[in-house]
Amino acid sequence: MEDKVGLLKELQELDFELSQIAGSSGKLEDELDQCRVERDRIQALVDDLADEMSQIDGQRKELKQSVLHEETIIARSEGRLPDIKTQKEYVAVLKEIDTAKATMRELTTKLEEFDGQYNALAEDRDGKEEELSGLQSEFDERSASINKDLADLAATKKKKDATRDKLLEKLPRAIANRYRALSRRRGGMAVVEARQGTCTGCNMNLPPQLFNILLQSNEIQSCPHCSRLLYADEGQI
């Protein structure tokens, strides 16, 4: 019976180590996800700025075409002036020129505004792209390190899983099944020490007779309160 208790203790310690591996792997994966989220956030900002710049650039091109159109009107109208015969027609052409010049001034002012917005966006985008480049470098470096650590943890887990399976095979099927069920129900802690008359799993006092049995015989016993499997070190006798 002592061997079975020893196997259970070893199995519980192994499961504790596997739990730590799972926790470490989870933290590393969370860290990698956080790095990826931050990188993607900056990338989204860069994309949004690029889209806004594209829209403004389209408006700039339309304004430039409109300015060229007004310049064409002015040039054509001014070219007609020497050939005009009547005062009325001359005044009408001058008015046409003035109107085109006024429109062109308005268009030029709007174009300058768009140019300013475009340049400001370009400066902001360049800054974000520089930040993104730094984040990408950090992400690549950290990702490589994390993936290596995850691979090492996975290899360690594989070995411990194999050891765990062998330990379970050495136990009687009923005890192995009982251990599995308790481990699921008790958050992975199926085997605990009975210390000074108390179950360290639930911190409840054990019946004195049960504790004495644990001290004297090393038989597999269960806590009457939490059902965990108990053992007691000989040093308490």
Secondary structure in CASP SS format (residue, H / E / C, confidence):
PFRMAT SS
TARGET T0000
AUTHOR 0000-0000-0000
METHOD secondary structure of the structure
MODEL  1
M C 1.00
E H 1.00
D H 1.00
K H 1.00
V H 1.00
G H 1.00
L H 1.00
L H 1.00
K H 1.00
E H 1.00
L H 1.00
Q H 1.00
E H 1.00
L H 1.00
D H 1.00
F H 1.00
E H 1.00
L H 1.00
S H 1.00
Q H 1.00
I H 1.00
A H 1.00
G H 1.00
S H 1.00
S H 1.00
G H 1.00
K H 1.00
L H 1.00
E H 1.00
D H 1.00
E H 1.00
L H 1.00
D H 1.00
Q H 1.00
C H 1.00
R H 1.00
V H 1.00
E H 1.00
R H 1.00
D H 1.00
R H 1.00
I H 1.00
Q H 1.00
A H 1.00
L H 1.00
V H 1.00
D H 1.00
D H 1.00
L H 1.00
A H 1.00
D H 1.00
E H 1.00
M H 1.00
S H 1.00
Q H 1.00
I H 1.00
D H 1.00
G H 1.00
Q H 1.00
R H 1.00
K H 1.00
E H 1.00
L H 1.00
K H 1.00
Q H 1.00
S H 1.00
V H 1.00
L H 1.00
H H 1.00
E H 1.00
E H 1.00
T H 1.00
I H 1.00
I H 1.00
A H 1.00
R H 1.00
S H 1.00
E H 1.00
G H 1.00
R H 1.00
L H 1.00
P H 1.00
D H 1.00
I C 1.00
K C 1.00
T C 1.00
Q H 1.00
K H 1.00
E H 1.00
Y H 1.00
V H 1.00
A H 1.00
V H 1.00
L H 1.00
K H 1.00
E H 1.00
I H 1.00
D H 1.00
T H 1.00
A H 1.00
K H 1.00
A H 1.00
T H 1.00
M H 1.00
R H 1.00
E H 1.00
L H 1.00
T H 1.00
T H 1.00
K H 1.00
L H 1.00
E H 1.00
E H 1.00
F H 1.00
D H 1.00
G H 1.00
Q H 1.00
Y H 1.00
N H 1.00
A H 1.00
L H 1.00
A H 1.00
E H 1.00
D H 1.00
R H 1.00
D H 1.00
G H 1.00
K H 1.00
E H 1.00
E H 1.00
E H 1.00
L H 1.00
S H 1.00
G H 1.00
L H 1.00
Q H 1.00
S H 1.00
E H 1.00
F H 1.00
D H 1.00
E H 1.00
R H 1.00
S H 1.00
A H 1.00
S H 1.00
I H 1.00
N H 1.00
K H 1.00
D H 1.00
L H 1.00
A H 1.00
D H 1.00
L H 1.00
A H 1.00
A H 1.00
T H 1.00
K H 1.00
K H 1.00
K H 1.00
K H 1.00
D H 1.00
A H 1.00
T H 1.00
R H 1.00
D H 1.00
K H 1.00
L H 1.00
L H 1.00
E H 1.00
K H 1.00
L C 1.00
P C 1.00
R H 1.00
A H 1.00
I H 1.00
A H 1.00
N H 1.00
R H 1.00
Y H 1.00
R H 1.00
A H 1.00
L H 1.00
S H 1.00
R H 1.00
R H 1.00
R C 1.00
G C 1.00
G C 1.00
M C 1.00
A C 1.00
V E 1.00
V E 1.00
E E 1.00
A E 1.00
R E 1.00
Q C 1.00
G C 1.00
T E 1.00
C E 1.00
T C 1.00
G C 1.00
C C 1.00
N C 1.00
M C 1.00
N E 1.00
L C 1.00
P C 1.00
P H 1.00
Q H 1.00
L H 1.00
F H 1.00
N H 1.00
I H 1.00
L H 1.00
L H 1.00
Q H 1.00
S H 1.00
N C 1.00
E C 1.00
I C 1.00
Q E 1.00
S E 1.00
C C 1.00
P C 1.00
H C 1.00
C C 1.00
S C 1.00
R C 1.00
L E 1.00
L E 1.00
Y E 1.00
A C 1.00
D C 1.00
E H 1.00
G H 1.00
Q H 1.00
I C 1.00
END
